[in-house]
Amino acid sequence: MNKNNAFGLLRYYAAFCVMYLHFTGYMRTLIPNEFGKITAFRSIVDFYQPTIILFSISGFLISASLERSGLDIKSFVTKRVLRIFPDLWISMIVYLIVLFTIVPDYFDISVVRWGFIQGIGFAYTPSCMKGFATGSINGPLWFVTVLLQLYVMVFVFKFITQNSSSVTLYTIVCVVLTIFNYLSLIISGAMGETASKILERCFLPYAIWFFIGVFFQTCGLYEKICVRKIVFLLIPIHAIMRISGLGDVGYYTGTITGIITASLTIVAAMTLPKIKFNVDLTYGIYLYHWLFLNIIIHFEEYEKLSWISCLILYTVMTLIFAYIFRIEMLSRFFTSIKKKSIDFLHK
């Protein structure tokens, strides 16, 4: 795979758009006199649905990783655990400390259950926190729950198909996964609350967008000039569907516009000039932005400051925490582990 790509830039774009979608989702309700302006901003950051961008990038990169290292399950699991869980566990500790400092009276024994469930990668809110601010301790973590399932899915698929790069096979799988997305939309309306929550955290409705990234990487579609031209020609179709809403239906977001967004993400990453980032804060942004959304809502800062000032405060604090706990603390943790391993080997 050509390393001169713009995946880093697109990941940052998507991470910021996700946090701004969450911010505007609450603020346009809490500040009704600013509804128009906030909704206009929201429509911009949601034009190319950012979670779909992240799914597509993840699919492409995990497929490339499997191509480099082979279908070694031990290596695969180790890399995924080290990529996901240390950050997650640190963020959980940070959330506990900050929230206990702010609202100690909310805490009860349900926090222990939360620690076990979320600690293994399942999005969960303790019952004691359902009355606090947004009603969710860290709403976006459903993405991590789904992503872990998709990692398992792609490994099993590549193992069963012996890492096939058949365009026909991948096309058939994409058609099947597209149908699953539409079926999820249909059945979700008839589901109860518990069943709906299970479906939200199941990989099947979202698999098509993740698999688009796998498809492009495995079959080398991103290298084919004709494919690039076709994807770019789909941009006006995407724009018409997003603006008019015609045919833009599906589970979570429009299925077709999601497929176009996922495809365009990969092509854009391989077409745009490479921009190198010395640090990757995107996972940290994803983990910590909800903390400050809860704080802003709890203290009703939106009534004291303009929504733009709240947005700036929200962004700055998220970046600070993402840097401190995603880069500084985590790097020290791994440095310490490496040093202890070296010392042990020399005993």
C-alpha positions in Angstrom: 0.0 0.0 0.0 1.3 3.5 -0.9 2.1 5.3 2.3 1.7 8.7 0.7 -2.0 8.9 1.6 -4.3 11.3 3.5 -5.8 8.9 6.0 -4.5 11.0 8.9 -6.1 14.1 7.6 -9.5 12.4 6.9 -9.4 10.8 10.4 -9.0 14.2 12.0 -11.8 15.6 9.8 -14.1 12.8 10.8 -13.2 12.9 14.5 -14.0 16.7 14.7 -17.2 16.2 12.7 -18.4 13.5 15.1 -17.8 15.6 18.2 -19.6 18.6 16.5 -22.5 16.4 15.5 -23.0 15.4 19.2 -22.6 19.0 20.3 -25.1 20.4 17.9 -27.5 17.6 18.5 -28.0 18.8 22.1 -27.4 22.5 21.7 -30.0 23.2 19.1 -32.6 21.8 21.5 -31.1 23.6 24.6 -30.7 26.9 22.8 -33.9 27.1 20.6 -33.3 30.8 19.6 -30.1 29.6 17.9 -31.7 26.6 16.3 -31.3 27.8 12.7 -27.6 28.7 13.0 -26.7 25.5 14.9 -28.6 23.3 12.5 -26.9 25.0 9.5 -23.5 24.2 11.1 -24.7 20.6 11.8 -25.7 20.1 8.2 -22.2 21.0 7.1 -20.4 18.6 9.4 -22.9 15.8 8.6 -22.8 16.3 4.8 -20.3 13.5 4.5 -21.3 11.4 7.4 -18.2 11.2 9.6 -18.8 7.9 11.3 -19.1 6.3 7.9 -15.7 7.8 7.1 -14.2 6.2 10.2 -15.7 2.8 9.4 -14.4 2.9 5.9 -10.9 4.0 7.0 -10.9 1.3 9.7 -11.9 -1.4 7.2 -9.1 -0.4 4.7 -6.4 -0.2 7.4 -7.3 -3.4 9.1 -7.3 -5.2 5.8 -3.9 -3.7 5.0 -2.6 -4.8 8.4 -3.7 -8.4 7.8 -2.1 -8.3 4.4 1.2 -7.3 5.9 1.3 -9.6 8.9 -0.8 -12.5 7.6 -3.6 -14.3 9.3 -1.8 -14.8 12.6 -4.5 -14.7 15.2 -2.1 -14.1 18.1 -0.6 -11.1 16.4 -4.0 -9.8 15.2 -5.5 -10.0 18.7 -2.4 -8.4 20.4 -2.4 -5.5 18.0 -6.1 -4.8 18.4 -6.0 -5.1 22.2 -3.1 -2.7 22.4 -4.7 -0.3 20.0 -8.1 -0.1 21.7 -8.0 -1.0 25.4 -5.2 0.9 27.2 -6.8 4.2 25.9 -10.2 3.0 26.8 -9.2 2.0 30.4 -7.4 5.3 31.0 -10.4 7.3 29.7 -12.7 5.3 32.1 -10.5 6.3 35.1 -10.4 9.9 33.9 -14.2 10.0 33.6 -14.6 8.4 37.1 -12.3 11.0 38.7 -13.8 14.0 37.0 -17.5 13.0 37.4 -17.0 12.0 41.0 -15.4 15.4 41.7 -18.4 17.1 40.0 -21.4 14.9 41.1 -20.3 12.6 43.9 -23.9 12.1 45.1 -24.8 10.4 41.8 -22.5 7.5 42.3 -23.6 4.1 43.6 -22.7 0.4 43.2 -23.8 0.4 39.5 -20.5 2.0 38.6 -18.7 -1.2 39.5 -20.9 -3.1 36.9 -20.2 -0.3 34.4 -16.4 -0.8 35.0 -16.6 -4.5 34.1 -18.9 -4.2 31.1 -17.3 -1.1 29.5 -13.9 -2.3 30.4 -14.2 -5.3 28.0 -15.4 -3.0 25.2 -19.2 -2.9 25.5 -20.8 0.6 25.6 -22.8 0.9 28.9 -24.1 3.6 31.2 -24.5 2.9 34.9 -28.0 3.4 36.1 -26.8 6.1 38.5 -25.7 8.3 35.6 -28.8 8.1 33.5 -30.1 11.3 35.1 -26.9 13.2 34.6 -26.6 15.8 31.7 -27.0 13.8 28.5 -28.1 10.6 30.3 -25.1 8.7 28.9 -21.6 8.5 30.5 -19.9 8.2 27.1 -22.4 7.9 24.3 -20.0 7.4 21.3 -18.5 4.2 22.7 -21.1 2.1 20.8 -18.7 2.7 17.9 -15.9 0.8 19.7 -18.3 -2.0 20.5 -19.2 -2.4 16.9 -15.7 -2.0 15.6 -14.5 -4.9 17.8 -17.1 -7.1 16.2 -16.1 -5.9 12.7 -12.5 -6.7 13.4 -13.5 -10.3 14.3 -15.7 -10.4 11.2 -13.0 -9.4 8.7 -10.5 -11.8 10.2 -12.9 -14.7 10.0 -13.9 -13.8 6.5 -10.4 -13.5 5.2 -9.5 -16.8 7.0 -12.5 -18.7 5.5 -11.9 -17.3 2.0 -8.1 -17.8 2.3 -7.5 -14.1 1.8 -9.2 -14.1 -1.6 -9.1 -11.0 -3.7 -12.0 -11.9 -6.0 -13.9 -8.8 -7.0 -17.0 -11.0 -7.6 -16.9 -12.4 -4.1 -16.5 -9.0 -2.5 -19.3 -7.5 -4.7 -21.7 -10.3 -3.6 -20.8 -9.7 0.1 -21.3 -5.9 -0.3 -24.8 -6.5 -1.9 -25.7 -8.9 1.0 -24.5 -6.4 3.6 -26.4 -3.6 1.9 -29.6 -5.7 2.2 -28.8 -6.2 5.9 -28.7 -2.5 6.4 -32.1 -2.0 4.8 -33.5 -4.9 6.8 -32.2 -3.4 10.0 -34.1 -0.2 9.1 -37.3 -2.1 8.5 -37.2 -4.3 11.6 -36.0 -1.6 14.0 -39.4 0.1 13.8 -41.1 -2.9 15.3 -38.5 -3.6 18.0 -38.8 -2.8 21.7 -36.3 -0.7 23.5 -34.0 -3.6 24.6 -34.0 -5.2 21.1 -33.3 -1.8 19.5 -30.3 -1.2 21.8 -28.9 -4.7 20.9 -29.3 -3.9 17.2 -27.6 -0.5 17.7 -24.6 -2.4 19.1 -24.6 -5.2 16.5 -22.1 -5.0 13.6 -24.4 -6.1 10.8 -26.2 -2.7 10.1 -22.8 -0.9 9.8 -20.8 -3.7 8.1 -21.4 -2.5 4.5 -19.4 0.8 5.1 -16.6 -1.0 6.9 -16.5 -3.7 4.2 -16.2 -1.0 1.5 -12.8 -0.1 2.9 -11.8 -3.8 3.0 -13.0 -4.3 -0.6 -11.0 -1.3 -1.9 -7.8 -2.5 -0.1 -8.0 -6.2 -0.8 -8.9 -5.9 -4.5 -6.7 -2.8 -5.1 -9.7 -0.8 -6.4 -8.1 2.4 -5.1 -5.3 1.9 -7.7 -7.7 1.6 -10.7 -8.1 4.9 -12.6 -11.6 3.9 -13.9 -12.8 3.2 -10.3 -11.5 6.6 -9.1 -13.3 8.3 -12.0 -16.6 6.5 -11.2 -16.4 7.4 -7.5 -15.7 11.1 -8.3 -18.7 11.1 -10.7 -20.9 9.9 -7.8 -20.2 13.1 -5.8 -23.1 15.1 -7.4 -25.5 12.2 -6.9 -24.5 12.1 -3.2 -25.0 15.9 -3.0 -28.5 15.7 -4.6 -29.5 12.9 -2.3 -28.2 14.6 0.9 -29.7 18.0 0.0 -33.1 16.7 -1.2 -33.4 13.7 1.0 -34.7 11.7 -2.0 -33.8 8.0 -1.6 -31.5 8.9 1.3 -32.8 6.1 3.6 -31.1 3.4 5.6 -30.3 2.3 9.1 -28.2 4.9 11.0 -27.8 7.0 7.8 -28.6 6.8 4.1 -27.3 3.4 2.8 -26.5 4.7 -0.7 -25.0 8.0 0.4 -23.0 6.0 3.0 -21.6 3.7 0.4 -20.6 6.7 -1.8 -19.0 8.4 1.3 -17.1 5.3 2.2 -15.9 4.8 -1.4 -15.0 8.5 -1.7 -13.1 8.4 1.6 -10.7 5.7 0.3 -10.2 7.4 -3.2 -9.7 10.8 -1.6 -7.2 9.4 0.9 -5.1 8.1 -2.1 -5.6 11.2 -4.2 -5.1 14.1 -1.8 -1.6 15.2 -0.9 -0.1 13.6 2.2 -0.2 15.7 5.3 1.9 14.2 8.1 0.8 14.5 11.7 3.4 14.0 14.4 0.7 12.9 16.8 -2.6 11.1 16.3 -5.2 12.5 18.7 -8.3 11.2 16.9 -9.0 8.3 19.2 -8.5 10.6 22.2 -10.9 13.1 20.6 -13.5 10.3 20.3 -13.0 9.1 23.9 -13.0 12.5 25.7 -15.3 14.9 23.9 -18.4 13.4 25.6 -17.0 14.3 29.0 -17.0 18.0 28.2 -20.4 17.8 26.5 -21.8 16.4 29.8 -20.0 19.1 31.8 -21.3 22.0 29.6 -24.8 20.7 29.8 -24.6 20.0 33.6 -23.4 23.4 34.5 -25.6 25.0 31.8 -22.7 26.9 30.3 -24.8 27.4 27.2 -26.9 29.9 29.1 -23.9 31.9 30.2 -21.8 31.8 27.0 -22.7 32.0 23.3 -23.0 28.6 21.6 -19.8 29.4 19.6 -17.9 30.1 22.8 -19.2 26.8 24.2 -18.1 25.1 21.0 -14.6 26.6 21.3 -14.3 25.6 25.0 -15.6 22.1 24.2 -13.0 21.7 21.4 -10.0 23.1 23.4 -10.7 21.0 26.5 -11.2 17.9 24.4 -7.9 18.4 22.6 -6.1 19.0 25.9 -7.4 15.9 27.5 -6.8 13.9 24.3 -3.2 15.0 24.3 -2.5 14.5 28.0 -4.1 11.1 28.3 -3.8 9.8 24.7 -0.2 10.8 24.1 1.6 11.7 27.3 0.2 9.2 29.7 -0.1 6.3 27.3 3.4 6.8 25.9 4.8 6.7 29.4 2.8 3.6 30.2 4.2 1.7 27.2 7.7 3.0 27.8 7.5 1.7 31.4 6.2 -1.7 30.2 9.0 -1.9 27.6 11.7 -1.0 30.2 10.4 -3.6 32.7 10.4 -6.2 30.0 14.0 -5.3 29.1 15.1 -5.4 32.7 13.4 -8.7 33.2 15.2 -10.2 30.2 18.5 -9.0 31.5 18.1 -10.6 35.0 
